[in-house]
């Protein structure tokens, strides 16, 4: 894993904009997260173009969730892109997660690459206890995150997507799993549609390994400067921070 834990989330369907952003922020991030919107609009070739522009790790956030056979086949297909990280919904169940793990291992030799780190999504950071209750999940966010983390650990996955608010307790119980944390907002950024947020420094103190940061970088007036400011705030800047023009 890069010493810089910042992964910028790119969820635009505009391939040119994604490539341009990747080129601009590459010195200040550890990698990029490409989401479902980007993948549907641009497909595998779009991923390759962003990979080439970035020159760093790609986190392919597809949140796969289907019957075990379909998810296994999807994992095998995506192996040709050689993502560093690939997400699945842990709510898909143990059989689905195990099938994905086996498919990644089986396909590794055919593409001459290590399997991607398979990351289990626990509870989306746009969800709170009321949202879970509406879909029939009792007990609140923390309890659900731990239930799903246990499935991910049993299936042999490599990490979890969780909010910073669950990172510390998940680290205590499942310390061998990476904790990838979205919902990160610098203190100068708006929360937007995220309900459980923390600053980058706070999230790292709570046990996050990778910070997923989207709009504070991608929608900034100067994305490279925004990424640099965030990197500097956690001691990962590779060049001096420019003075604030304001």
Secondary structure as GFF3:
##gff-version 3
##sequence-region A 1 246
A	DSSP	beta_strand	6	10	.	.	.	ID=ss1
A	DSSP	alpha_helix	15	25	.	.	.	ID=ss2
A	DSSP	three_ten_helix	26	28	.	.	.	ID=ss3
A	DSSP	beta_strand	31	34	.	.	.	ID=ss4
A	DSSP	alpha_helix	36	54	.	.	.	ID=ss5
A	DSSP	beta_strand	57	64	.	.	.	ID=ss6
A	DSSP	alpha_helix	68	78	.	.	.	ID=ss7
A	DSSP	three_ten_helix	79	81	.	.	.	ID=ss8
A	DSSP	beta_strand	85	89	.	.	.	ID=ss9
A	DSSP	three_ten_helix	90	92	.	.	.	ID=ss10
A	DSSP	alpha_helix	94	111	.	.	.	ID=ss11
A	DSSP	beta_strand	117	121	.	.	.	ID=ss12
A	DSSP	alpha_helix	129	134	.	.	.	ID=ss13
A	DSSP	alpha_helix	140	155	.	.	.	ID=ss14
A	DSSP	beta_strand	159	161	.	.	.	ID=ss15
A	DSSP	alpha_helix	164	173	.	.	.	ID=ss16
A	DSSP	beta_strand	178	181	.	.	.	ID=ss17
A	DSSP	alpha_helix	200	205	.	.	.	ID=ss18
A	DSSP	beta_strand	210	213	.	.	.	ID=ss19
A	DSSP	alpha_helix	215	218	.	.	.	ID=ss20
A	DSSP	alpha_helix	223	233	.	.	.	ID=ss21
###
